[in-house]
Amino acid sequence: MVLLLFNNYYYLINYSKIQYIADYTNIHKTLVFAQT
């Protein structure tokens, strides 16, 4: 049970990191596109 909770927690952290990176990349692309 504790292991399952830990795995879910770890998954959530990784998912939010990936989501953050994706959002950051999209914002960066939009800014670059807006500048040109």
N, C-alpha and C positions, 0 to 999 in steps of 0.2 A: 504493500500500500504506500509506504513512504517512498519506495523506489519509483513507483508510478508517478507520484506527486512530483518528485525530483525531475523525472524525465519530462513531464509536462511543463514544469517551470523552465527547464533548460531549453525546451523547444520554443516556448514563448519568447524567451530572451533572444534566441537566434532569429526567430521570425521578425521580431521588432527591429533588430539590427538590419536585416535584409530589407525590410520595408523602409527604414530610415535611409539606407543607402540608395534605394530605388527612387525615393522621393527627392533626395538631394541631387541625384543624377538628372532627374526630370527638370528640376528647378534650374540646374546649371545649363541644360540644353535650351531651356526656354529663354534664359538670360542671353546666352550666346546668339540665339536666333533673333532676339529682339535687338541686339546691338548691330547686326549686319544689315 
